């Protein structure tokens, strides 16, 4: 999807994705408060349906958060994770 394509999304999809982003941020903050913005940004790039499924399964959500955090550690933020 290109930049201009976002205008083609239904209005309620944006609201739902915003709500999902808020919920993700809350969950990520509980585990990685100093990196919640970056990790949430990574996760929000997932497909909308996958995000909904992720939020319905706390174990899978935590696994995905850990996976994203590990990726950040490996790609240059290692010093930030102590």
BELMO-V677387 format. One record per residue. N is the residue number from 1. RES is the residue in three letters. NEAR is the number of other ideal C-beta (glycine too) atoms within 12 Angstrom. Layout:
# BELMO-V677387
n | res | near
N | RES | NEAR
N | RES | NEAR
This chain:
# BELMO-V677387
n | res | near
1 | UNK | 12
2 | UNK | 7
3 | UNK | 7
4 | UNK | 8
5 | UNK | 9
6 | UNK | 13
7 | UNK | 12
8 | UNK | 12
9 | UNK | 16
10 | UNK | 12
11 | UNK | 12
12 | UNK | 11
13 | UNK | 21
14 | UNK | 17
15 | UNK | 14
16 | UNK | 20
17 | UNK | 28
18 | UNK | 19
19 | UNK | 19
20 | UNK | 30
21 | UNK | 27
22 | UNK | 19
23 | UNK | 24
24 | UNK | 36
25 | UNK | 27
26 | UNK | 19
27 | UNK | 31
28 | UNK | 34
29 | UNK | 19
30 | UNK | 17
31 | UNK | 26
32 | UNK | 30
33 | UNK | 17
34 | UNK | 17
35 | UNK | 28
36 | UNK | 26
37 | UNK | 19
38 | UNK | 28
39 | UNK | 37
40 | UNK | 35
41 | UNK | 18
42 | UNK | 27
43 | UNK | 39
44 | UNK | 30
45 | UNK | 19
46 | UNK | 24
47 | UNK | 15
48 | UNK | 25
49 | UNK | 14
50 | UNK | 20
51 | UNK | 30
52 | UNK | 20
53 | UNK | 16
54 | UNK | 29
55 | UNK | 31
56 | UNK | 14
57 | UNK | 15
58 | UNK | 16
59 | UNK | 13
60 | UNK | 20
61 | UNK | 30
62 | UNK | 22
63 | UNK | 17
64 | UNK | 30
65 | UNK | 32
66 | UNK | 22
67 | UNK | 22
68 | UNK | 33
69 | UNK | 29
70 | UNK | 19
71 | UNK | 21
72 | UNK | 28
73 | UNK | 20
74 | UNK | 12
75 | UNK | 14
76 | UNK | 11
77 | UNK | 20
78 | UNK | 14
79 | UNK | 9
80 | UNK | 16
81 | UNK | 20
82 | UNK | 9
